[in-house]
Amino acid sequence: MQTMDSALQRLQASTFRAGFHLEEKDKAYIREKGMDTIRRHTQDFVRQRLAPADIPNDGKQTPMRGHPVFLAQHACACCCRGCLNKWYRVPKGIELNDRQQESIVNLLMAWIERQMQGK
């Protein structure tokens, strides 16, 4: 199992994944809402859009913009079950358990925190 740091480093080696960054308006939204609220949003998005065993619009459920978490999902390859399978070997067709969901949320939040710190 890879660490958070190694996962984020591996993602940065992908030209596509490394191309995602929070813009100033995203950072302002995060500062306005606070990290606790952003974590709750992240938990909701993961639970509703990634955790179910069957996702009718899999591969298209995460917009490319509109919320900082959406950017994080694309940057971290947590945008659909296909990417989760390719990058993290999470099988398709099974519901994600609480531990898996928490791991995804933690990865997304780590990416957001690094972006907020300018890393």
C-alpha positions in Angstrom: 0.0 0.0 0.0 1.4 3.4 -0.9 1.6 6.3 1.4 -0.2 9.6 0.9 3.1 11.3 -0.1 4.0 8.6 -2.6 0.5 8.7 -4.2 0.7 12.5 -4.6 4.3 12.2 -6.0 3.1 9.5 -8.5 0.2 11.7 -9.6 2.6 14.6 -10.2 4.5 12.4 -12.7 1.4 12.4 -14.9 1.2 15.4 -17.2 -2.6 15.3 -17.1 -3.0 14.9 -13.3 -0.3 17.5 -12.6 -2.1 20.1 -14.7 -4.8 20.6 -12.2 -4.4 23.5 -9.7 -6.7 25.5 -7.5 -7.3 29.0 -8.9 -7.5 32.0 -6.6 -11.4 31.9 -6.7 -11.2 28.2 -5.5 -8.8 29.2 -2.7 -11.1 32.1 -1.7 -14.0 29.7 -1.6 -12.1 27.3 0.6 -11.0 30.1 3.0 -14.6 31.4 3.2 -16.1 28.0 3.9 -13.3 26.6 6.0 -11.5 23.2 5.8 -14.1 21.4 7.9 -16.9 22.3 5.4 -14.7 21.4 2.5 -14.0 18.0 4.1 -17.8 17.5 4.5 -18.3 18.3 0.9 -15.5 15.9 -0.1 -17.1 13.1 2.0 -20.5 13.8 0.4 -19.1 13.7 -3.1 -17.2 10.5 -2.5 -20.2 8.8 -0.8 -22.6 9.8 -3.5 -20.5 9.7 -6.7 -17.8 7.1 -6.1 -18.9 4.7 -3.3 -21.9 3.0 -4.9 -21.3 -0.4 -6.6 -23.2 0.7 -9.7 -22.7 4.3 -11.1 -24.9 4.8 -14.2 -22.8 7.7 -15.5 -19.4 6.4 -14.4 -16.6 8.3 -16.1 -18.7 11.4 -16.4 -19.9 12.0 -12.9 -17.3 14.5 -11.9 -17.3 17.9 -13.6 -14.0 19.5 -14.5 -14.9 22.7 -12.6 -17.4 24.2 -10.3 -16.1 23.1 -7.0 -12.5 22.8 -5.6 -13.2 19.2 -4.7 -13.9 18.4 -8.4 -10.4 19.6 -9.3 -8.9 17.6 -6.5 -10.7 14.5 -7.7 -9.3 14.8 -11.2 -5.8 15.7 -9.9 -5.8 12.7 -7.6 -7.5 10.2 -10.1 -10.5 9.9 -7.8 -13.0 11.2 -10.3 -14.5 7.8 -11.4 -14.3 4.2 -10.7 -12.3 3.6 -13.8 -9.5 5.9 -12.6 -9.7 4.5 -9.1 -9.2 1.0 -10.6 -6.3 2.1 -12.9 -4.4 4.2 -10.3 -5.2 2.4 -7.0 -6.6 -1.1 -8.1 -9.9 -0.4 -6.5 -12.3 -2.9 -8.1 -15.3 -1.7 -10.0 -18.7 -3.1 -9.2 -18.4 -3.2 -5.5 -19.5 -0.6 -3.0 -16.6 1.2 -1.3 -16.4 0.6 2.4 -16.0 3.3 5.0 -12.2 2.8 5.2 -11.8 3.1 1.4 -14.0 6.2 1.4 -12.0 7.8 4.2 -8.7 7.1 2.4 -10.0 8.8 -0.7 -11.2 11.8 1.3 -7.9 12.0 3.1 -6.0 12.0 -0.2 -8.2 14.7 -1.7 -7.9 16.8 1.4 -4.1 16.4 1.4 -4.0 17.6 -2.3 -6.2 20.6 -1.4 -4.1 21.5 1.7 -0.9 21.4 -0.4 -2.6 23.6 -3.1 -3.6 26.1 -0.4 0.0 26.2 0.8 1.3 26.7 -2.7 3.1 23.4 -3.0 
